[in-house]
Amino acid sequence: MSMDEWLLARLGELEAGGLLREPEDSTEHLDSPAAGGTWLDACSNDYLGLSAHTVSRETMDSMSGSRIGAGAARLVQGTFREHAELEAELAEWLAKDSCLLTPSAFAANVGLIPAIAGAGSLVVSDALNHASIVDGCRLARAEVVVTPHLAVEAVEAALQKHRGAAPAWVVTEGLFSMDGDVPRLAELRAVCDRYGAGLVVDEAHSLGVFGVRGAGLASATGTPADVVVAGLGKAVGAQGGLLASSTAMAKWLWNRARSFVFSTALSPAFCRLVLTQVRAARAADAARARLQTLSNQLRVELAAHGFPALAGSCGPIVPVVLGSNERAMKAMHGLRARGILAQAIRPPTVPKDAARLRLTAHASWPDDAPLRIARALEAVCAS
């Protein structure tokens, strides 16, 4: 059997199980006519509508003089003033001493966890943490304990058993990307303090959404994290990741976070563009308020039409569990036929028989969007 024959057989297995993902060109899709007029985006992570902004002449002028490429990793000869300016803005936003830019939030997690958790260390990770955290744990030489979702008591039990001088770390998301719920950060911080453990909060989906000026869940709850991980491709509407921390931690990661050390630095010109997006996200209080209103309305309308959102979800991620892969895919295609972009989420991203529509609210929606989505979903599932 050739390698391609082996691959085609595996792809056939995925297709038979309703798990095959096919690539799509979003530009071609969005440029095609939508039923009822304009497409309604209910699946992307562009919560504040910032990624849809086109580059203005003013923004282009602000990038004048910036290099297109950094030319090297930051430790070699790849650090420029644009990196420093963006990192300073992000550190101020997150109330941290320092910040390091990474190619993505995924790269941030897979670099961070092995750098802070070596042999003899303990990492306590929530069962629903993102794949980047899971992979970071796998790369670390530490003991890893995966605790039931949001179970603070299980976290404490794991920390109680840790012995030795090597540090223990608790890692959680600020807003869980598939269930749309949030951890009890203040309680986690208290448990960490009792046992001398560090707290890492991945604010990928909560940055720009919660907190004063959108600084995230840690800010919203007044809970200091030892390290904040975040992505700039969601509410900020750009690209890249970050690690915000104390100066000492940033210096350690500069030396030991392999995904940072061995990656070419972000484009200086692009960093100038991202800085504009970050400032826009910080100032978007009106959009954040509208986002929360529309998120709440979507949950109300879905429940009224027989499709309650997953219990405990809050904010712009609104999961509707439909059960089978076939039902979730039928709902996704039915909504798209009605001009609504929705995404079916299937195993292994979510548990077996828990396939769902992962609906996301957007501040840029028209007022009638929640009702339109709920009515369309009811019609699709009834057909």
KEVOGU-507711 format. One record per residue (C-alpha): x, y, z. Coordinates in steps of 0.25 Angstrom, whole numbers, plus 5000, padded with zeros to 4 digits. Layout:
BEGIN
+------+------+------+
:   px :   py :   pz :
+------+------+------+
:    X :    Y :    Z :
...
+------+------+------+
// end
This chain:
BEGIN
+------+------+------+
:   px :   py :   pz :
+------+------+------+
: 5000 : 5000 : 5000 :
: 5006 : 5014 : 4996 :
: 5005 : 5025 : 5006 :
: 4994 : 5032 : 4998 :
: 4986 : 5019 : 4998 :
: 4988 : 5019 : 5013 :
: 4984 : 5034 : 5014 :
: 4972 : 5032 : 5005 :
: 4967 : 5020 : 5014 :
: 4968 : 5029 : 5026 :
: 4961 : 5040 : 5020 :
: 4950 : 5031 : 5016 :
: 4948 : 5027 : 5030 :
: 4947 : 5041 : 5034 :
: 4936 : 5044 : 5024 :
: 4929 : 5031 : 5028 :
: 4928 : 5036 : 5042 :
: 4924 : 5050 : 5038 :
: 4937 : 5056 : 5043 :
: 4944 : 5060 : 5030 :
: 4947 : 5075 : 5029 :
: 4949 : 5081 : 5015 :
: 4956 : 5095 : 5013 :
: 4948 : 5107 : 5009 :
: 4952 : 5120 : 5003 :
: 4945 : 5130 : 5012 :
: 4947 : 5141 : 5002 :
: 4940 : 5134 : 4991 :
: 4929 : 5129 : 5000 :
: 4926 : 5143 : 5006 :
: 4926 : 5149 : 4992 :
: 4915 : 5140 : 4987 :
: 4901 : 5145 : 4989 :
: 4894 : 5141 : 5003 :
: 4880 : 5138 : 5004 :
: 4872 : 5150 : 5009 :
: 4884 : 5159 : 5005 :
: 4896 : 5161 : 5014 :
: 4903 : 5149 : 5020 :
: 4901 : 5149 : 5036 :
: 4914 : 5144 : 5042 :
: 4911 : 5135 : 5054 :
: 4923 : 5126 : 5054 :
: 4936 : 5135 : 5054 :
: 4943 : 5140 : 5066 :
: 4943 : 5154 : 5061 :
: 4934 : 5158 : 5074 :
: 4936 : 5173 : 5072 :
: 4936 : 5174 : 5057 :
: 4950 : 5179 : 5056 :
: 4956 : 5169 : 5047 :
: 4946 : 5173 : 5036 :
: 4952 : 5187 : 5036 :
: 4960 : 5190 : 5023 :
: 4973 : 5197 : 5024 :
: 4972 : 5212 : 5023 :
: 4981 : 5222 : 5016 :
: 4984 : 5227 : 5030 :
: 4988 : 5214 : 5035 :
: 4997 : 5211 : 5023 :
: 5004 : 5224 : 5025 :
: 5006 : 5221 : 5039 :
: 5014 : 5208 : 5034 :
: 5023 : 5216 : 5025 :
: 5038 : 5214 : 5029 :
: 5035 : 5201 : 5036 :
: 5042 : 5188 : 5031 :
: 5033 : 5177 : 5024 :
: 5041 : 5166 : 5031 :
: 5049 : 5165 : 5044 :
: 5059 : 5156 : 5037 :
: 5063 : 5148 : 5049 :
: 5058 : 5143 : 5062 :
: 5057 : 5153 : 5073 :
: 5070 : 5147 : 5080 :
: 5078 : 5149 : 5068 :
: 5076 : 5162 : 5061 :
: 5060 : 5162 : 5060 :
: 5056 : 5172 : 5070 :
: 5051 : 5186 : 5065 :
: 5044 : 5198 : 5071 :
: 5031 : 5193 : 5066 :
: 5032 : 5181 : 5075 :
: 5035 : 5189 : 5087 :
: 5024 : 5199 : 5085 :
: 5014 : 5188 : 5083 :
: 5019 : 5180 : 5095 :
: 5018 : 5192 : 5104 :
: 5004 : 5195 : 5099 :
: 5000 : 5181 : 5102 :
: 5007 : 5180 : 5116 :
: 5000 : 5193 : 5120 :
: 4986 : 5188 : 5115 :
: 4988 : 5175 : 5123 :
: 4994 : 5182 : 5135 :
: 5007 : 5174 : 5134 :
: 5022 : 5178 : 5135 :
: 5026 : 5172 : 5122 :
: 5020 : 5165 : 5109 :
: 5026 : 5156 : 5099 :
: 5020 : 5155 : 5085 :
: 5019 : 5141 : 5079 :
: 5015 : 5136 : 5065 :
: 5001 : 5132 : 5070 :
: 4994 : 5128 : 5083 :
: 4997 : 5114 : 5080 :
: 5012 : 5116 : 5079 :
: 5011 : 5124 : 5092 :
: 5005 : 5112 : 5100 :
: 5014 : 5102 : 5094 :
: 5026 : 5110 : 5097 :
: 5022 : 5115 : 5111 :
: 5018 : 5102 : 5118 :
: 5031 : 5094 : 5115 :
: 5039 : 5106 : 5119 :
: 5033 : 5108 : 5133 :
: 5030 : 5093 : 5136 :
: 5042 : 5084 : 5136 :
: 5045 : 5071 : 5143 :
: 5039 : 5070 : 5156 :
: 5029 : 5081 : 5154 :
: 5013 : 5079 : 5153 :
: 5004 : 5085 : 5143 :
: 4989 : 5084 : 5147 :
: 4981 : 5086 : 5134 :
: 4966 : 5087 : 5132 :
: 4960 : 5076 : 5124 :
: 4954 : 5086 : 5114 :
: 4967 : 5094 : 5112 :
: 4971 : 5097 : 5097 :
: 4979 : 5088 : 5089 :
: 4991 : 5097 : 5090 :
: 4991 : 5096 : 5105 :
: 4989 : 5081 : 5104 :
: 5001 : 5080 : 5094 :
: 5009 : 5089 : 5103 :
: 5007 : 5080 : 5115 :
: 5011 : 5068 : 5106 :
: 5024 : 5075 : 5102 :
: 5027 : 5078 : 5117 :
: 5035 : 5068 : 5125 :
: 5026 : 5071 : 5137 :
: 5015 : 5063 : 5144 :
: 5002 : 5067 : 5138 :
: 4989 : 5065 : 5145 :
: 4976 : 5068 : 5136 :
: 4964 : 5072 : 5145 :
: 4950 : 5071 : 5142 :
: 4944 : 5084 : 5136 :
: 4944 : 5096 : 5145 :
: 4946 : 5087 : 5157 :
: 4954 : 5096 : 5167 :
: 4953 : 5085 : 5178 :
: 4960 : 5075 : 5168 :
: 4971 : 5086 : 5166 :
: 4973 : 5087 : 5181 :
: 4974 : 5072 : 5182 :
: 4985 : 5071 : 5172 :
: 4993 : 5082 : 5178 :
: 4992 : 5076 : 5192 :
: 4999 : 5064 : 5186 :
: 5011 : 5071 : 5180 :
: 5024 : 5070 : 5187 :
: 5038 : 5075 : 5184 :
: 5044 : 5089 : 5181 :
: 5040 : 5089 : 5167 :
: 5028 : 5099 : 5164 :
: 5014 : 5095 : 5162 :
: 5005 : 5102 : 5152 :
: 4990 : 5103 : 5149 :
: 4986 : 5106 : 5135 :
: 4972 : 5110 : 5130 :
: 4965 : 5118 : 5119 :
: 4958 : 5131 : 5122 :
: 4947 : 5128 : 5113 :
: 4946 : 5113 : 5109 :
: 4945 : 5113 : 5094 :
: 4935 : 5101 : 5092 :
: 4926 : 5102 : 5104 :
: 4927 : 5117 : 5105 :
: 4928 : 5117 : 5120 :
: 4938 : 5123 : 5130 :
: 4946 : 5118 : 5142 :
: 4945 : 5123 : 5156 :
: 4958 : 5131 : 5155 :
: 4957 : 5137 : 5169 :
: 4956 : 5123 : 5175 :
: 4967 : 5117 : 5167 :
: 4976 : 5129 : 5171 :
: 4973 : 5126 : 5185 :
: 4976 : 5111 : 5184 :
: 4989 : 5114 : 5176 :
: 4993 : 5124 : 5188 :
: 4991 : 5114 : 5198 :
: 5000 : 5104 : 5192 :
: 5010 : 5113 : 5186 :
: 5006 : 5110 : 5171 :
: 5006 : 5119 : 5159 :
: 4994 : 5123 : 5151 :
: 4993 : 5123 : 5136 :
: 4981 : 5129 : 5129 :
: 4979 : 5128 : 5114 :
: 4971 : 5140 : 5110 :
: 4970 : 5136 : 5096 :
: 4955 : 5138 : 5095 :
: 4953 : 5147 : 5107 :
: 4963 : 5158 : 5103 :
: 4955 : 5170 : 5097 :
: 4942 : 5164 : 5102 :
: 4942 : 5165 : 5118 :
: 4949 : 5174 : 5128 :
: 4952 : 5189 : 5128 :
: 4955 : 5194 : 5114 :
: 4954 : 5179 : 5110 :
: 4966 : 5175 : 5118 :
: 4961 : 5161 : 5120 :
: 4954 : 5152 : 5131 :
: 4966 : 5153 : 5140 :
: 4964 : 5168 : 5140 :
: 4949 : 5167 : 5141 :
: 4950 : 5159 : 5153 :
: 4961 : 5166 : 5160 :
: 4970 : 5153 : 5159 :
: 4984 : 5154 : 5157 :
: 4990 : 5143 : 5148 :
: 5005 : 5140 : 5148 :
: 5005 : 5139 : 5133 :
: 4994 : 5143 : 5123 :
: 4994 : 5137 : 5110 :
: 4985 : 5143 : 5099 :
: 4983 : 5143 : 5084 :
: 4982 : 5156 : 5075 :
: 4974 : 5149 : 5064 :
: 4960 : 5149 : 5071 :
: 4954 : 5161 : 5078 :
: 4966 : 5170 : 5074 :
: 4964 : 5166 : 5060 :
: 4979 : 5164 : 5056 :
: 4989 : 5153 : 5057 :
: 4999 : 5147 : 5067 :
: 5000 : 5143 : 5081 :
: 5006 : 5149 : 5094 :
: 5011 : 5145 : 5108 :
: 5009 : 5156 : 5118 :
: 5016 : 5154 : 5132 :
: 5026 : 5160 : 5142 :
: 5040 : 5165 : 5136 :
: 5047 : 5153 : 5142 :
: 5037 : 5143 : 5136 :
: 5038 : 5150 : 5122 :
: 5054 : 5149 : 5123 :
: 5053 : 5134 : 5126 :
: 5043 : 5132 : 5114 :
: 5052 : 5141 : 5105 :
: 5063 : 5130 : 5108 :
: 5055 : 5117 : 5109 :
: 5042 : 5118 : 5102 :
: 5046 : 5110 : 5089 :
: 5034 : 5115 : 5080 :
: 5039 : 5129 : 5083 :
: 5054 : 5127 : 5083 :
: 5054 : 5119 : 5070 :
: 5043 : 5127 : 5062 :
: 5046 : 5139 : 5053 :
: 5040 : 5151 : 5059 :
: 5027 : 5157 : 5055 :
: 5028 : 5167 : 5043 :
: 5031 : 5181 : 5049 :
: 5021 : 5187 : 5039 :
: 5010 : 5177 : 5043 :
: 5013 : 5181 : 5058 :
: 5010 : 5195 : 5055 :
: 4997 : 5191 : 5049 :
: 4994 : 5182 : 5061 :
: 4997 : 5194 : 5070 :
: 4985 : 5201 : 5063 :
: 4976 : 5189 : 5065 :
: 4980 : 5188 : 5080 :
: 4977 : 5203 : 5083 :
: 4963 : 5201 : 5075 :
: 4960 : 5189 : 5084 :
: 4964 : 5196 : 5097 :
: 4955 : 5208 : 5093 :
: 4943 : 5199 : 5088 :
: 4934 : 5200 : 5101 :
: 4922 : 5203 : 5093 :
: 4924 : 5191 : 5084 :
: 4927 : 5182 : 5097 :
: 4914 : 5186 : 5103 :
: 4906 : 5184 : 5090 :
: 4913 : 5170 : 5089 :
: 4908 : 5166 : 5103 :
: 4894 : 5171 : 5100 :
: 4893 : 5163 : 5087 :
: 4899 : 5151 : 5093 :
: 4889 : 5151 : 5104 :
: 4878 : 5153 : 5094 :
: 4883 : 5141 : 5086 :
: 4882 : 5132 : 5098 :
: 4868 : 5137 : 5101 :
: 4863 : 5135 : 5086 :
: 4869 : 5121 : 5085 :
: 4863 : 5116 : 5098 :
: 4849 : 5122 : 5093 :
: 4850 : 5114 : 5080 :
: 4854 : 5101 : 5087 :
: 4869 : 5102 : 5086 :
: 4875 : 5106 : 5099 :
: 4890 : 5109 : 5100 :
: 4899 : 5100 : 5107 :
: 4897 : 5103 : 5122 :
: 4908 : 5112 : 5128 :
: 4912 : 5119 : 5115 :
: 4913 : 5134 : 5116 :
: 4919 : 5144 : 5107 :
: 4919 : 5143 : 5092 :
: 4921 : 5128 : 5090 :
: 4908 : 5122 : 5090 :
: 4908 : 5106 : 5088 :
: 4896 : 5099 : 5084 :
: 4898 : 5084 : 5086 :
: 4890 : 5076 : 5075 :
: 4896 : 5062 : 5078 :
: 4900 : 5055 : 5065 :
: 4910 : 5059 : 5055 :
: 4899 : 5058 : 5044 :
: 4889 : 5067 : 5052 :
: 4900 : 5077 : 5054 :
: 4904 : 5077 : 5040 :
: 4890 : 5078 : 5035 :
: 4887 : 5090 : 5044 :
: 4900 : 5097 : 5039 :
: 4897 : 5095 : 5024 :
: 4882 : 5099 : 5026 :
: 4887 : 5112 : 5033 :
: 4896 : 5115 : 5022 :
: 4885 : 5113 : 5012 :
: 4878 : 5124 : 5019 :
: 4890 : 5134 : 5019 :
: 4895 : 5131 : 5033 :
: 4910 : 5126 : 5035 :
: 4910 : 5116 : 5046 :
: 4920 : 5105 : 5049 :
: 4917 : 5091 : 5053 :
: 4927 : 5086 : 5064 :
: 4929 : 5071 : 5064 :
: 4938 : 5061 : 5071 :
: 4950 : 5060 : 5075 :
: 4948 : 5075 : 5077 :
: 4936 : 5072 : 5086 :
: 4932 : 5059 : 5093 :
: 4925 : 5048 : 5085 :
: 4910 : 5050 : 5083 :
: 4912 : 5065 : 5087 :
: 4913 : 5071 : 5073 :
: 4908 : 5085 : 5073 :
: 4907 : 5098 : 5066 :
: 4917 : 5108 : 5072 :
: 4910 : 5121 : 5070 :
: 4917 : 5134 : 5073 :
: 4911 : 5148 : 5075 :
: 4917 : 5160 : 5069 :
: 4916 : 5175 : 5072 :
: 4914 : 5178 : 5058 :
: 4901 : 5170 : 5056 :
: 4888 : 5177 : 5053 :
: 4877 : 5177 : 5064 :
: 4869 : 5166 : 5058 :
: 4881 : 5156 : 5057 :
: 4878 : 5148 : 5070 :
: 4863 : 5146 : 5066 :
: 4867 : 5143 : 5051 :
: 4877 : 5132 : 5056 :
: 4867 : 5125 : 5065 :
: 4856 : 5125 : 5055 :
: 4865 : 5119 : 5044 :
: 4870 : 5108 : 5054 :
: 4856 : 5104 : 5057 :
: 4852 : 5104 : 5043 :
: 4864 : 5096 : 5039 :
: 4863 : 5085 : 5050 :
: 4848 : 5084 : 5047 :
: 4850 : 5080 : 5033 :
+------+------+------+
// end
